Amino acid sequence: MNSNIVSVDWLNQNLEKPEIIILDVRLRYDPTSSELDDLRIKGARIFDLENDFSDKNSQFPNTLPSPGQFENSCRKLGINKSSIIVVYDHPGIYVSPRVWWMFKVMGHRNVRVLDGGFPEWKKAGYITEKVVGIKYETGNFKADFNPDMVVNFEGISENLKSRKALVIDARSSDRFHSLVPEPRKELRRGNIPNSINIPYETVLKDGKFKSPNELKEVFLELETERRPLVFSCGSGVTACIVLMASEMSLQNENKVYDGSWTEYAQVAD
């Protein structure tokens, strides 16, 4: 296995291994809707990002949950400390790197993203099944939170003075340069001062990550800087795509600004 991703061929060959837990991540999931009729990879477990794995008390979307909430939600899915986790999503590569990053933040290193996600799995003709509600045997997952992988608003504000870290914004170029309105109603346009823009689509091709050599070209100007990198976007989701791509080609320390532009635009003067 690659340190970050696995292919659909690899997953198909290892599908029945009991230590492997496959997570089907849904950004917006309603268990009472017709989405229950959707297909999933055989044996996959629904990872409900919005309801079970986000801080519902936060005023900002997709906020990282507390270690206790993350641990309990993982245990309900039958995840153990020894589990090998493979996470995928339905657009190809979109939400799955966020989940990969969350597990890393919570101290679980044995997690991979399925390159190409569900579209690649179906394209290969591998087995799928209908989504049904299942209660799993409680796992023994243990969260070990690493605060060094997360930046909050105060950290971003301090960095405006120190310029120690480079902030990379994964939103589209038009959003970064204030050429189009933000998708969230009444959220002001703009970007974090001194940040640079690497739209998340830049590191993808045909729903998969670009090759290591192609990613080196994307990050070429950053390779020699060795500055810590802070990744941001609209709400901390697509930032993780570019962060993950950077790990495939750079040695820089990296973090995610969890509140991202949604928080910054509302809190900063």
N, C-alpha and C positions, 0 to 999 in steps of 0.2 A: 504493500500500500504506500502511496505517496503520503507525505506527512500531513497533507491538508485535504486531498480529494481521493476518491475512488471512482473507477469506471463502472458502468452498468454491467460489463462482462464480469468484473471481479465480484460485484455484489451478487450476481446471479449464481456464480460458482460457490459462494459462501452463504447463500440465503438461509440454509437450514441450521447453521451453527447457533447453538443456544446462547452464546455470549454476545451475539450481534443483535442489536436492537435498532430497528429502522423507524425513523420518525418522519412522518408526513406533516410538514409545517404549514399551517393555515394562518394567514394574517387576519382574516375576518371569518370566523367560524361560528355557525349557529347549529347546534346539534339537533334542533327541532325542525330544521328546514329540509328541503329536498336535496341538500348537499350530501345527506346521508346516502343517497343513491350514487354518489360519485365513485369513481374507481380509485384504487390505491394499489401500491405494490403489495404483493402477497405478504401478509403478516405485519404490515406497517401499522404504527400506532399514531393517532392524531395528536400533534403537538399544537395546542391551542394557544398561540402566542398572545393574542389580545386578552383573553379571559383568565388563563391560568398562569401565564408566564410574563405578565406585565404588572407594574404597580398600579392598582386601580385607584389609589388615593392621590396619585400624581395628577397635576393639571395638564401635563404634557403627554402625548401619545407614546406608547411602546416603551415606557420607562422601565429600566432594569428593576426586577423585583428584589425584595430582600432575600438574603441567603436562605432564611427559614422558609419563605414561600416557595422559592425555587426548589429547595430540597424536598418539601412535602409534595409538590406537584410532580416531581420526578419519581418519587416513590409510588405515587398513585398510578403511574404509567409502567410500574414494574422495573424501573431502572435501578441497577446495582452499581456499587463502586467498581466492580470488575467489568462492567458492560463496555462493549465496543459499539459506539453509536455512529450510525450513518444517517444523515439528515438530508432530505430532499424537499423541493417545492415544485409547484406545478408550472410556473412560467419557464423553468429551466434553471437559471440562477437568479434569485432575487432575494427571498427571505432567508434561505438556508444558511448563508454566511453569518447572518445575525445570530442564529441559534448556535452555530459553531462557536462564535465568539463568546456567547453567554456561558456555554459550558466551560470554555477556557477560563473565563473570569471566575467561575465558581469552582475552579480547581480540578476539573475533569479533563485530562489531556487526550484521552483516547476517543476522539471524535473526528469524523470526516464528513465532507460534503460530497454528495453524489453529483459528479460532473454531468451537466446536461439535464439533471432532474428527471421528472416524470416523462416529459416528451422524449427524451433519449431512451428511457426504459421501454416505452411503447414502440418507438421506432425499431428497437432491436427485437421486438416480438416476445418479450419476456412476460411472465405470468402476472396478471392483475386480478383483483377481486373487488366486490362491492364493499363500501364502508359500512360497517355495522358497529353498534355500541358493544364494547367488551370491558369487563372489569378484570383487571390484572392482579396477580398476586403481588402484594406490597413489596417493593424493592428496598434495598438498604443504602441507597445513594446518600452520600454525605457531601454537603457543600463546604468549600474552603475558599472563601471570598478573597480575591486579590485586588485590592483597591488601586494598585499601580497600573492597572489596565484601563482605568476609567478616569475621565476628566469631567469636572463639574463646571458651573458657570464661574465660580471663583478662580478656578485654575486657568480658565480661558482669559479672564480679566488680568490675572497676574502675568500671563504670557504676553499680553499686549505691551507690557513694559519690558519684560526680560528678553523677549524674542528668542527664547531658548529653543522652543519647539516650532515646527512648521505645521500650520493647520492646512489640511487638504479637504476641500469641499467636493463631495461626490454628486451634487445636484447637476442638472443640465447647465450648459453654458448660458442659455437664455435666462434661467432663473438666477444664476450666479451674478450675471451682469445686469440684473433688474430689467430685462427686456420684456418679460411676461409676468403676470400676477402669480403670486404663490397659490398653490391649490387649496390651502387652508384659508377659509373665508376671513377676511379682514387682517390677515397676517402681512406685515409690511415687507416690502422687497428689500434686497440688499445682500451683503455678505459680511463675514467677520473680517475686520481690518487685518491686513497683511497675509490673508489666506490666499491659497492658490486653488485653481479649479482643475480637477481630473474627473470628468463625468464617469459614472460607473460603467456606462456602455463602452468606454474606451478600453476596458480590460477584458471584454467579452467578445466572442465571435460565435454566431450560430447557437446561442443559448448555453455556451460552455466557456470556460476560462481559456484565454489565449495561451499559446505555448510559452514556456519559460523564456525563450529567446525574444518572443514578441513582447512579453511583459517587461523585459529589460529595456526595450526601446521606449516603452511608456514612461518608465521611471528613470531614464538615463540621466537626466539632469540632477536627480536626487541621490544617485549612487555614491558620489564622493563626499556629499555633505555630512553624512552620519548624524544629522540632527534628529532628535526624537520627532516622531510624526504623530499628529493628532488628526483623526479622521472625523469628519462631520458631514451632515447632509440635511434633509428636512426633519427627520425624527429619529435618526440613529440606526436605520435599517440598511439603506444602500451604502452608507459609510463603511459597513463591514465587508462589502464586496471588494472595495478598493483596498481596504486594509489586508484582506486575505490575499489579494493579488500581489500586494507589496511583499508579503512574507515569502512568496514564491521566488522573489528576485532580489530582495534587499536584506540587509542585516540590521537595519535601523530599529530602535525601540519604537513601539507603536501603541497608541491608545485610541479610545473612542470618546468623543464628546457626546455623552448620552442624550443630553437635551437638544443638541444640534441647533439648527437655525430656528426651529419653532420656539425654543426657550430663549435663545439669544435675542431674537427680534422683539420679544415681549418684555425682557428684563433689562436689556442694555439701554442706555440713554441714546 
